[in-house]
Amino acid sequence: MRIARIEHPHGIDHAVVETDGYRLIEDVFAPEIRCQDRWVPLADARLLAPVEPRTVVGMAHNTGPGDRRLPPQAFLKPARSVIGPGDPVPVRAELGLVHAEAELAVVVGSAGAVLGYTVANDVTGRDLQAEDSLWTQAKGQRGFTPLGPWIETDLDPARVVVGLAVDDATSPRARTDQLARSVAEVVAWVSEFLPLGPGDVILTGAPGTSLPIRPGQQVTASVAGIGELVNPVTEGMGERTERGAA
């Protein structure tokens, strides 16, 4: 099942993705997902980030087998850094070198269980990362956590292909089984110490190489079995385009 979060003429809702539209859901975090009678055509809806997490946690030291020699390490990204498909990733000149990283993201459901998976772009300021051991400035800028296009509930995360493209430049495709720690290991480890609730997100690490981005480009992160997450790169501070967003 594919679950999107959409803005439509009557508000913002989670919905099941159908061929020609969206079937609205009563409560995406209920133990059993129930659809409403309401249906929204594709033309009347805009995809948003699939969840509004209170916590976004990423994995460091998890980009390849060599990282297995290092202890696992997590970092936090501000919830307000989350944007959705088509929203701009703002890259100011003073940030220096900025990279995109395509990753599989885990979406937490009720009672700490996994609801499903989505595509993430863990945007990172490399110059800032070298100066800050906590990576707060490097990874916490506005718009530095694109998520989408939806949540896939029926996916085996053990060996899926992750891709990244910036305009015509592509990173060699990689698989999640090339991560130093598997997706299941990451979820189990993070859950041991971090209280997670419905809608929270775990970024599992980039199995492939990152690519530099700059204003005027378009970045596409993809995960086989889920889809593509496409965002333009712009100058300035950027803004959330969701209705009513702060």
N, C-alpha and C positions, 0 to 999 in steps of 0.2 A: 504494500500500500504506500502511495506517495501522499504526503500531507504537506500542504502549503499554507502559508499565512498570507492572506490577501487583503488589500484595501479595495473596497467596492462602493457603489453609490450609497449603501446603507450602513457602512461602518468597516470595521476590521475584524476578521474572523479567521480561524483555522478551517481548512477545507480539504476534502479528498480530491486529488487531481484526477479528472476524467478526460476523455478524449477531446471533448468540445467545451469543457467548462469545469466548474468547481462545485462539489456538493458540500455544503456547510456542515460543520461538526458541532455537536453540543458542547463537549468538553474534551479537548485533546489529551488531557492528563487524567481522565477518569480511567478506572481499571479496565473498562470496556468502551471502545470508541463507538459512539452512536451518531449516525448522520441525521440531520434535519431534513425537512421536506424542501428547504430553500436551496436553490441552485443559481449559480452566477455564470453567465457566458464568459468565455475567454476575453472577449473585447471589453468587458465591463470591469475587469479586475487588473490589479497591479500586484506583482509579487513583492513581498517584503522579506526581510530576514525571517527565517522560519520560526524563530523563537525570540523572546525577550529575556535573555538569561540574567540572573542576579550575579552569577559567577561564571567566568570564563577562565579555564586553566589550560596552560599549554605545557608540553613536555620538552625539556632541554635534554641534550645528550641522547637523542633518539633518532638520528638521521641515517644510521648505517651500522653494520655489524661491529665496526671498530669502537663505537660508543658503548658497547657492552662492557668494556673495561672500566668505564666511568660509572660512578653511582648515579642512580636516577635522580633527576632534579626537575622540579616544576616551577612555573612562573605564572603570575596572574595578569590578565588583561582587563582593563576597565570594561564594564558592561556597555558604557556609552561609546566605546570604540566600535561597536557592532553596527554594520550597515548591511543592506540587502542587495539583491541582483540589480545591476544598472545604476546603483548609487555611486557617486564619485569617490575615489580614493585621493585625498588631497596630499600633495607632496610639495612642501615649501622648499625653496632653494637653500635656506639655512639648515635644513636637515641633513644635507650632504647626500651620501650614497644610501639609497633605499632599495630594498629587494622585496620581491613577492615570493611566497613559499606556498605551494599547493599541498593541502593535507586533508586526510579524512577526519571528520569531526564526529564525536559521539554526542548525542542529545539524550539527556537524562529525563526519564519519565516519572511516574508516581512511585513512591516507596523506594527511590534510588535505583530502580531498574532502568535498563536501556530502552528508551522509546524507539530510537532508530539512529540513522546516520545522515550527515549532510556534508557538503563540500565547504572547506574553509580556505581562506587566503590569509596566512599569518604574515602580514606586512611588517617589515622590520627595518629600522634605521640602522645601518651597519656602523656608521661613524659613532652614533650615540651608544650603540651596543658595546663598543670597545671602551667607552668612557664610564659606563654604568654597569656594575656587576649584577644589579638586580633587574636590568633590562626594562625598567619602568618607562623611561622616556623613549626607548628604542621601539617598544611594541605597544605602547599605550596611547599613541596619538589618535585624535579623532579620525574615524574612518579606516583604522588600521586592522579591523577584523571583519572583512566581508564574509557572510555566510549565505548559503542557499544552493540551488534555487528552491529546494524543498527538503523534507525529511523522508528518507526511504526506510520503511520498517522491515522490509524483507530483504536483507542483505547479509551475506557472510563476509565479515570484514577481514578475514584472515589473509586473503591473497588478491586484493583488488588493485587494479591499475590506476595510478595517480598521474595526471598530466598537468603541464603548465606551459602557457604560451603568452608572449608579450608581442603584440602585433604579429609579424611573421616569424619571429624567433621562438623556437620551442626548446624546452628542456627535455632531455632523454626521459622517456616514460619509465616509471619505476613502480614497484609493487609494495603493498603494506607488509608482505612477509620479508622484505629487505630491511625493515626497521630493526633497530637493536633490540627493542622489546615489542612484543606483539600487541595488538590493540587490546586483547583480553588482559594481558599483563598490565598495560597502562591503566585500564579502568580499575582493575583490582587494587593496584598500588595507590592510585589517587584516592579511591574510596576509603582506604584505611585511615587517612588522616584529615581529609577535607570534607566537611558537611556539604552534601550536594542535594539539590531539590529539583522539582519539576522545571524543565526548561534550561537548566544549566548545561554548559557545553565543555567538553574535553577535546582539545586539539592534540592529536596523537603523535605528531612529528612529521617532518617532510622526508619521505624516502628518496625523492629526487633532488636534483640541484635547483637552487633558487636562481632568479633572473632579476637584473636591475630594472627599475621602472622610473619613468619621468613623465611630467605633464605632457599631454597630447597623445599618449599611448593608450592602448586597451589591453587589459590583462584578463586571461581566461584560465581559471583553475578547473580541473575536471576530475571526477572519480567514476570509473566504469560501474554501471549499475545504478548510478544516481543521476548524473548529468553534468552540465557545465555551469559555472558561476562566472559571469562576465561583468567587469566593472571598468569604466573609463578612469584614467588618471588625470587629475587636474591640479592647477595651482591654487594657492590660498588655503584657508582653514577648512573649507568644506562645511557641509551642513547636512543634517538628517532631513530627508524630504518627506518622512512619514507625517501624516496629518496629526497635529497636536503635539508633536515631539518638541522637547525642550532644546 
